[in-house]
């Protein structure tokens, strides 16, 4: 399982962008460990609203819901 994270300057200054990346990286590791598919690349895009203000548990839950929807869509094609 590979994971990539992108974070534009729209998110904030360097300190905020780095915090957003760290939070996404840790949340992604936790979620992908449980439901990630082998030999699959996942890319996370940091958004200001979710990465700075959201609780970590909410962030993990949102990632999990999104990945499950993605897996369902892939299974139906």
N, C-alpha and C positions, 0 to 999 in steps of 0.2 A: 504494500500500500504506500503510495507516495502522495504527499500533500504539498501544495503551493499556496502562498498567501500574497496577495497584492493589496497595497494600501496607497492611495493617491494623496496628494497634498491637500485635497479638499477635506480630508478627515481632520487635519489640524497640523500643529507644528511637529517637529521631530520627536519630542517627548511623547506626545499623544499618539502619533503614528506607531512608535515603538511599543507603547503600551497596548495598542489595539492588536498589533501583530503577536505579541506575547500571549494575550488573552485568547486570540483565535487559534494559535498554535496549540496551546494546552487543551482548550475545549475540543479541538479537532482530534488530538491524540486520544482523549478519553472516549469520544464518540466512535471514532473509526476503529478503535481496538475492539469494540463490541459488534458493530454492524458493517464495517468496511469490507469491501470485496477485494480479494487478492488480485494482483496484477491490474489494479485500477488507480488512476491518478485523480485526485480531488483538488480543486482550486477554490479557495475562499477569497472573497472580495470584502475588504473591511469597509464598513459604512460608519459614519460618525454616530448615528443614533443608536446603533446596537452595541458598538464596541466600547464606548465611553460611559454610557449611562446604564446599560443593562446589567442586571445581576448575573454572576457567572453561571448559576444554575439555569437561568432563563436562556442564556447564550447556548449552553449545551443542549437544552431541550429544542431550541429552534434549529440548531444544526442537525440534530437527530431527525426531526420532522422533515426537514428539507432533503436529507439523504434518503430517507425512506420513500418519499415521493419520487425522487429520482430513480431509485431502484424499481419501484412499481411501474413507472413509465417505460423503463428499459425492458421489463419483463413482458409488457403488453405489446411491444413492437415486434 
